[in-house]
C-alpha cells in the first residue's frame, strides 16, 4: 500500500549550552548560507569547502571554485559589478570556513535552525577542531544540510530585489541604506530563532533556562533585562549577546551592560508577541506516549531490545570466575549485544571502547592521571597526563550519542578502591543513569571540559554520564591478592562465569587435541575431568578449577596445530597446576600429580617423555 513514510527516530539534540561558542558577523554567515543554497538549485546538501594550508601553516578552508562561480552568477542578476576575486576573499573569511564546527552547530542548528553542519568525514568527532595539531589550527572540510527555513526565506524575498540586495550588503559587510528591507530581514531571523533555548547561571548554585519569550515579557515590564552569566556567557547565550549587539533582533537592543526593548516598540505589542511566542512552547512539548501503544504492537523483539538498550541504561558489571572461563569473552559479547551496528567488527578497535589491565603496582595515577614534567621551548613545565579512565570519560562527554565502555581486566590483582580513589563517589547512579553525586576534581574537569587549553564551562564538578559503562573481570583464584571491600562491590552487578563448557550457536569452541603419554587427548574432555578431580577428589574450591579457555588452542588456516597446543599444555598448564593447585592439597593420595614425581622438573621431563604424570585417568 502507498502509505506515507514514517517519521525518522532521531537521537535527542544536544543543546551544547556549556561550550565557549563565539561567533561574530552572523548576518554575513546567514546571507552566505542562503546564497549557497539558492545558487545551487536549492539542493538539500552541499559540500562547500576545500582544504588548503594558509600563510601561518594552519590547515584552513576556502570555498570551492564552482560554488563561488555559482554565487557570482546568481548575484549578477541583482547587483551591479560583482568582483569575484574580492568576493572570494570576503567569503573565505566567513564563519562557515574559519569557525569551529561546534560554534556553527550552536548558531545555525540550535538558534536559527537554517542548516545542519557536518564534517565530510563522518568519523571525525565534533570536538576535533578544538585542539591544535603541532601548535597549528586545523579545520576539516564541512558540508551543509538545509532546513525548510530556507524555503520560508525564499518565499519572503520572492519578487523583492531589495531584500536580495540587503542580504548582499550583509555578505560584504556594508551597511544597508534600505531600512525597510533591513527591518524585514531582521524580523524574519528574529522570529525563526525565538524558540531557541539559553542557559544563564545566576550564581554557582542557581541557573535558569529560557527562550526569547521570557526576554520579551520582562522587557515589556521592566526598563532592562539581564542576559549576562554570573561568570562567563557560554553556548547559545554567548551568541545571543553577539547577535543582539549586531542588530539581529527586531525587538531588543543593548542598553549599557543590559538589554531593553527598542524605543519604537510599544510595551503592549511586545507583551502580546511574547505570549504568542510562549504558546509555542506548549505545542512543541509533544507527549510521545500518545503513540506508544500503537507502535509497540508492531515492534519485534529485537527492536524492543534495541529501544531499551539506550544511553539511559549504563552498565556497571563485573564478571568473575576461575581462570580461563571466558570472562573477557563475556564482556565482548555483551558489548556486541548492545552495539549491534558493529557486528562483525573487532570490538577492541572501536573508538568508544577503552581497556586496561590491573596489576599489583597499578595506581590511581595510572588509572586517572598524573602531573608530569614536560619540556616546552627549552623550559620544564608540568601538565596533567590523563589516564585511561579520564580519556574514556572525556570521550563519553564529547560523544553523548555513543555508548562508551571502560573495560577493567583482573580487578582483584590491585587495590581497586585505591585505584579508583575519589572517583569511587561517582559510581552511584540515579534513575537517568548519571552519577547521583558529583565530584569536584579540577584536573579531570579541566581535561573533559577542555577547549583551546581552557575549562570551557568554568566548573570543576564532574559526573559519570548515562552513556558511560564500566565492565570488569575478576579471577577468583586471585582473590587472595587484593580483596574488594563490600562498599565497592555493592556498586556493581556481579555475574558468575562457570567452568561449564560454552558453545557458539551449538558448536564446540576451542576443541583442540594435544599429545599426552603417546595418546591424542581432547582438551574439552581433559579440562572437565581435571575440574572434577580438583573438587571431588582433592576437595578444593571451584576457583582452583580451570575454564575451557585457560589454554587457547593455536590453529593454522583453520586447523589446530597439535604440536603447538601440546607445548601450551606443557609450558602453561603444568606450571599452574603445580604451584597454584597441587601445593594446596595436603593428602598425598589426592595430589594432582603422581606421588613419584617430587619436583616440577621431574613432572616437566616426564610429560616430555610421554609418561603418565597425572594422578587421575584420562
SULBEL-V365797 format. One record per helix or strand of 2 or more residues. SS is the DSSP state (H for helix, E for strand). FROM is the first residue (numbers start at 1). LEN is the number of residues. Records with the same first field share a line. If there is no record, write none. Layout:
SS = FROM-LEN ; FROM-LEN
This chain:
H = 26-13 ; 65-11 ; 84-9 ; 95-4 ; 101-11 ; 126-4 ; 149-9 ; 161-11 ; 179-15 ; 212-10 ; 235-11 ; 267-18 ; 288-9 ; 301-8 ; 327-12 ; 340-3 ; 347-3 ; 364-4 ; 388-11 ; 411-3 ; 416-12 ; 442-7 ; 476-3 ; 486-4 ; 523-15 ; 542-3 ; 562-23 ; 588-3 ; 600-9
E = 45-2 ; 49-5 ; 59-5 ; 115-5 ; 142-5 ; 198-4 ; 207-4 ; 252-4 ; 258-4 ; 316-6 ; 353-5 ; 369-8 ; 379-8 ; 404-6 ; 439-2 ; 450-2 ; 454-2 ; 461-2 ; 468-8 ; 493-4 ; 503-2 ; 507-2 ; 513-4 ; 519-4 ; 555-2 ; 559-2
